[in-house]
């Protein structure tokens, strides 16, 4: 079903000045994402897209002031002095895409490990041999702060070429207090530039510190240190969320709970890695903690998925990791049928998903995971915004932040079809191109 036309929402109050600093005009379609949430029983219903043919968006400062048909926006805002004008003819204008699960603050690569896996080594075997997360930790610990920041800035710039305006970036490649704080500080400094809207997540329970791994009682010491020492130090860098890797290759519910409870008491909501390799109770923990998101979800029970749905936990699926590891893709259709809202993310990291291409995740989701194209759009915009606890992102409506992408697509239906390319003609963050 095609998206129906929506009426103009350019309605300035009587007596107010009608001006805009940016006009995006003549779009083949404006996909506002201002419709109702997708219905799992009618996944192809295009109402959630709020599609406007020959559409336009008017921006004043960093906020959207009108969305509607080009002729209406031109009539009301076309005479704005000094307004920047973007001709989006032949393109789709959409909310800036949101990548709500990345490990983008890293250095180095692990191509050799990928080659080993192609020859049959498992993720756990690679990690046990000194590779895996520990390999990246060594590279990050050896780097200067400037080097980490430069690598993150370059990665975010490449993400913007795909229309991504908002990125969640985790720590987790420090695994000691000093380096975890350095990573959070690097993320905070890059966020301050405003080129990309960045949310930071403190991820101390990612893997055991390599310096403690072989020591008697080292694992227990590490878990306790994360809660007692690293968390208080990390809070000074004002992270937005806390995360933990709840899995058979990560940490148990019992190991994660004290840190998460202490972080919650300090005001940090949780985003949890859950069920990538095995179901160890992470879904139930996410529901209990009222987590903002639970991510991966290749292995969760129906009961766990229902508990998360009832608690309002957004499920973030990471097909890039499943593809890289040669695992079955997450079953998005099953999770939708159990009531979960689904977002898509790259899981950008050097070991299991070295990609910055968020629209490609929509291609995986539609072809191999059971989502409709409408649900995939929702999974790149509204659902990840909700996982970040923001209702002014991922949508084009009056009052929302002016995070917009102009994509070289002939229609919204082409999102999963035109895969692999850098699609963005323009990527606009807070009204700035």
N, C-alpha and C positions, 0 to 999 in steps of 0.2 A: 504494500500500500504506500503510495506517495504521500509526502507531507503536504497538508493543505495550506492554503494561503492564510496568513494571519493579518489582522487589521493593524494599522499603524499605532504605535504607542508613543507618538510625539505629542505630548499634551502639556505644554507649559502653563503655569498658573497665570491668570489675568494680572496684568500690572508688573510682571517680572521681566527682566531683561532676557531676551532670547538669543544666546550666543553659544558658539561651540569653538573649541580649539582644534578639533579633528573631525573630519567627515569621511566616512568610508561609504562609497556610493557604487551603485550599478552592479551589485553582486548578483550572480545568477541565482543564488539562494543565500539567505541569512538563516543559519541554523541557530536559533536562540537557546535551545534546551530549556525553554521556559514553560514546558508542558508538564502534565502529570507524570509521575514515575511509571516506568514500563510495567505492564501487567504480565506476569509470567505465563498466564494462560493465553495471552494474545501478543506474543513477542514481536510481531511484525507491524503492529499498530504504530503509525508514525506520529501520533499526537504528542509524544514526549519531545519531539524535535522542535516544535513550534516554528515550522519552516515558513519563511517569507520570500516568495520569488521577487526578483528585481528589488532586492532589499538594500537597506542602508542602516548605518549606525552613526549617531552623533555623540561626541565626547566633549565634555568641558572639564579641563584639568585631568584628574585621574578617575573620574566617574562617568558612567554612561548617562546621558540626559535624554536620549530618544532612540527608539528602534522602530523601523517601519519600512514602508515602500519608499524607493528613492525619490519619487516625485513629491511625496509629503515631507520628507526630511529636507529636500532642497527648498521647498516653499517656506519652511519655517526657519531653517538654519543656514540656508545657502549664502546669505549676505554677511555672515559673521566675519568681521575684519581679521585678517591674518590667519584664518583657519587653514590648517594643513588638509589637503584633499587627496584621498587615495581612490583611484579608479579600480574597482574590484571586478571589472567586467570579465565574464567567463570563469569566475572563481567562486568558491564557497567561503563565506565569512562565518566563523564559528567562535565560541568562547575559546580562549587560550587553553590548550590541552594541559592536563595535570598528571604528572608522573609521581605517584604517591608512595613509591617504594623503590629507593635507590641506595646504593653504597658508593655514591659518586666521588667521595673524598678518598681516593686511593692513588697509589703509584705502582708502576711496574706492570708486568703481565704474567699470565700463567699458561701460555700457549703450550709449553711442554706437558703440563698436566692434562690438557685437553687431548694431546696426542696419545698420552698414556691411557686415557679413558677409551679412546677409539680402538686401542689394542686390548681392551678388556678390563683395565683396572677400575675398581669402584671408587666412589667419592671417599669413603671411609679409608680405603687402602692408601689412597694418595695422601690423605691427611696424616695417617699414621707414619708415613715415610718422610714426614717433615715438610710436605707441601701443604696445599689447602690454604686456609686463612692464615696460618703461621707464616707462610711465604710472603704474603702481602704485608703482614705485621713487620717483618724484618725490613722491608723496603720503606715503609712509612716511618719507622723509628729512626732510620738512618738519614731521612730527608730533612731539609730545613723547612720552616714554616712557609716561607715564600714559595718554595717548590710545590708544596702541597696546595697552596692557594692557586698558583698558576695552573696546575693540572685540573683543579676543580673548575676554575673559570673557563678553561678551554673546553671541558666536557659539557658544561652548561651552554656554551655558545653553540656547540654542535646540536644539542637538544633543541635549541631555539629554531634551528633550521627545519625541524619537523613540526613546528607550530607549538612547541611546549613553552608555556609561560611560568608554570609553577612546578617546583621539584622539591620533594622531601629527600633530605640527605642525612644518612646515618653516620655516626662514628662506628667504632667496632673493630678498627684495624690498629688500635693502640694496645689494648688489653693490659695496660698498666695505667695508673692514675695520671701520670704526667702526659703520656701520649694521647690518651682519650681527651684530656682537657685541650691539648693542642689541636686536635681534630675539630672539636666543637668550636674552638676559637677561630679556626680557619673558615669553617662554615659561616660563622657569624659575620666575619669580615667580608666574605664574598656576598652574603645577603645584603650588606649595607650598600653595595654598589647599585642595587635596584635593577640591574640588567635582567635578572630572573628573580621571581618571587620564590624564596627559599625557606623551607621549614626544616628545623634541625631536630634530629632524634638521637638521644643518648642510648647506645647499644653496648653495654658492658659485657653482658652474658652472650657473647657471640661464639667464643671458643675459649679454652683455658689458656692462660698466659703460657707461652712456650717455656719461659724460665721456671715455671712451677710444675709443669706437666709431669716430669719424671721424679719429682720429689715425693717422699712419703707424706701423705696428707695434703699434697699440693693443690689438688682440686678443691678441697674443702676450704683451704686458706684463700684461694682465689675467689670463690663465691662470697665468702665473708668480707674480703677486702672490697669487692665491688659494692657491697651494700654499706659498709661502715666507713670506707675511706673515699672511694672513687665517686660515688653518688654525691656526697656533700661538696666535693671539689667541682664536679661537673655542673652543679646547680648555679655556680657563679657565672657560667657562660649562657645561662637562660635558654636551655633547650626547650623545645615545644612539646616533646613526647619522650617516653622511655620505651625501650624495646628489649626483648629477650628471645633467644632461640630455643623454643620448647619442642624438642624432638629427640629421637633416639641418638642422633649424632651430635646433639647439643646438650640441653640441660633438662632436668626433670621438673615437674610442677613444684615439688617440694623445694628444689634448689632456687627456683625463680621467685616463689611467692614472697619471701621476706624483702627482696629488693623492690618488687613491684608495689608492695604495700607501703614501704617507706617512701617510694617515689610518689605514690598517690597522696600520701599525707602532705607532701611538699607541693602538690598541685599538678603533677604530671600525669596525664592520661597515657594509657599503654597502647602500643602497636606491637603485636606479637607475631613472630615466625611460628607457624603452627602446621604440623602434619606434612612436612615436605617428604619425609621418608617413612614415618610411622606415626600412628595415632597413640600418643602417650598422655592424653588428657588435656592437651593445649586448648582445644575448642571450649571445653567446659571452663577452663581457667579464664579464657578471654571473656566468656559470658559473665562469669562471676565478677571479674574486674571491670565490667562495662567498658571493655577496651574500645578504642576508636576504630581499630581494624584488627583482623587476623589474616595473615598473608601466607601464601602458598596453597595450603588446603588440598593437596593431592590425596591425603589420607586422613579423612575425618569421617566419623560415623554420622548416620542420619540424626541421631539424638543430639550429637554435638552441634551439627549445623542448625538444627531447630532451636537449640538453646542460644546460639549466637544470634539467630534471626530475632528471637524474642527480646534479646537484650539490646538490639539495635547495632550490633557489631557489623561493620562493612567488611565483606570478604574481598581481599585484593589478590587476584590471580596473576601468576608470573610465568607465562608460557615460555619466555625466553630461557629460563632455567631448565624447565622440563625438556625443551628441545635440545639444549646443549648437552644435558646429561643423558639423553636417549631414554627418558622416562615417558610413561603415558601422560598426556596432557591433563590438567585439572578438569574435572567434569562440571563445567559451568551450568549446564542444563539441570543436572541433579540438584545443585545448590540453589538455583533459582526456584526449582519446584518445591524446595523445602523452606522457601521464604526469604532467602538471603538476597541482599542488595550486593551487586558485584561491580568492582572496579578492576581495571587492568593497569599493570605497571611493567616497566622493563626489568626491574631487579638489577639495574646496571651495576656490575661488579666484575672484577678481573678473572674470577675463577669459573663461574657457572652461567653467567649471562653478560658477556662483554659487548652489549649493544646499547645504543643511545636512541634507538628508533622506536618511539612509542606507538605511532600508527601501525607498525608491523605487528604489534601485539594484538591489534584489532583483527588483522588478517588471520592470525592463529586462532583467535577466539571464535571467529565466524566459521572458519573452515574445519577446525578440529576440536572445538570445545563446546559447541552447541548454542552459542549466543546468536541472536539475530543482529543485523546491522544496526537497528535502533538501539538494542541493548549495548552494543559495542560503543556507540557514540556516548551513551549514558556512562559507560564504564571509563571513558577518557575525560569526562567533564564533571557531571553532577555527583556521581558516586564518590570519586576521589576527593572532591571538595567537601563532601559530608564527612569523609574519614578524617579530614583535616579540621573539622568542626568550623567550617566557614560556609555561609550561605550567600556571600557576595562574590564568590569565584565559581567558575565553571558554568556561567549563565550570562546571557546578554539580556539585561532588563534595566530599566531606569533605576539608578542608584547603585548598581553593581560596579565593582572595580572594572576599569576599562582594560581588561586583559583579553586580547582579541587576536585571532590568527586568520590570515587570508590565505587559503589553501588552493593550490592549483588542481582543483577537482571540478569536473563539469557538473556534478550533483552529489548530494550527500551519500547516495548509494555507492559511489565509487571509492569510498574510504578503504574497504578491504581489498578492492580490486586492483588499485594502483599502488601495489606494495613495493617497498624497498627504496623509493626515491625520497629525497628531501623535498617536501611538498610546499613549504611556506614561502609565499611571495613576501609577506610581511608578518612579523611577530611583534605585537604591541603589548607592553607591560605598563600598567598604570597610565595609559594614555600616551606613552612615549614609544616611538617606532624604533 
